[in-house]
């Protein structure tokens, strides 16, 4: 019904299937420096379009995590438009033919490198 993760490709997969995504933005009960914290991952260039889309929720505490879980379970449609933005920004085609395109690319490369 929802995804809980930390800056992974699951954010994109969740958006593809329009599944609410909660991204952990805290380190459990520990207080870590920025460079040791999970929080730093959300500032990386490849994560910024996802974070800025409004399609995921980064929670900063255990209490916020529980509240966001309750909200998404009650209203999975929240942040739908943001998830749609993630798909539009990151995904090429969602036609189920990725394996065919990969196989074609491999065979094309093999033909030219023989």
C-alpha positions in Angstrom: 0.0 0.0 0.0 3.0 2.3 0.5 6.8 2.3 0.3 9.2 3.2 3.0 12.8 3.6 1.9 15.9 5.7 1.9 16.9 7.4 -1.4 16.6 4.3 -3.6 15.3 3.5 -7.0 12.2 2.4 -5.2 11.1 6.0 -5.2 10.9 5.8 -9.0 9.3 2.4 -9.1 6.7 3.6 -6.5 5.9 6.6 -8.7 5.5 4.3 -11.8 2.8 2.4 -9.9 1.4 5.6 -8.2 2.3 4.1 -4.8 2.8 6.6 -1.9 6.5 6.8 -0.9 7.9 7.7 2.5 11.6 8.5 2.5 13.4 8.2 5.8 15.1 11.5 6.6 16.4 10.6 10.0 18.8 8.1 11.5 16.6 6.2 14.0 17.5 7.1 17.6 21.0 8.2 16.7 22.1 11.7 15.9 24.7 11.6 13.1 26.6 14.2 11.4 25.4 15.2 7.9 28.1 13.2 6.2 27.2 10.0 8.1 23.4 10.6 8.0 21.0 9.2 5.5 19.8 12.8 4.9 22.8 13.5 2.7 21.5 11.2 0.0 18.5 13.4 -0.7 20.9 16.3 -1.7 22.6 14.3 -4.4 22.0 15.5 -8.0 20.2 12.3 -9.1 17.8 12.5 -6.2 16.9 16.2 -6.4 14.3 15.9 -9.2 12.5 13.3 -7.1 12.7 15.3 -3.9 11.6 18.5 -5.6 8.7 16.8 -7.4 6.5 16.6 -4.4 5.9 12.9 -5.1 7.6 11.6 -2.0 7.5 12.6 1.6 10.8 12.8 3.5 10.0 12.3 7.2 12.4 13.7 9.8 11.3 11.8 12.9 9.6 8.6 14.1 6.4 10.5 15.0 6.3 12.1 11.6 6.8 8.6 10.0 3.8 7.2 11.9 1.6 10.2 11.0 2.6 10.0 7.3 1.9 6.3 7.2 -1.6 6.9 8.7 -2.2 9.8 6.2 -1.1 7.8 3.1 -3.1 4.7 4.1 -6.2 6.9 4.5 -5.5 9.0 1.4 -3.2 7.2 -1.1 -4.1 9.8 -3.7 -2.1 12.5 -1.8 1.0 13.5 -3.8 -0.3 11.8 -7.0 0.7 14.8 -9.2 4.2 14.7 -7.7 4.5 11.0 -8.5 3.4 11.7 -12.0 6.2 14.4 -12.3 8.8 11.8 -11.2 7.7 9.4 -14.0 7.7 12.2 -16.6 11.1 13.4 -15.5 12.9 10.1 -15.1 11.2 7.3 -17.1 11.7 6.9 -20.8 8.9 4.5 -21.8 6.5 2.4 -19.7 5.4 0.1 -22.5 6.8 -3.1 -21.1 9.3 -3.5 -23.9 12.5 -2.5 -22.0 13.9 -6.0 -22.3 13.4 -5.9 -26.1 15.2 -2.6 -26.4 18.1 -3.9 -24.3 18.4 -7.1 -26.3 18.3 -5.1 -29.5 21.0 -2.8 -28.2 23.2 -5.7 -27.2 22.8 -7.5 -30.5 23.5 -4.3 -32.4 26.7 -3.7 -30.5 27.8 -7.3 -30.9 27.3 -7.1 -34.7 29.5 -4.0 -35.0 32.2 -5.3 -32.6 32.7 -8.7 -34.2 
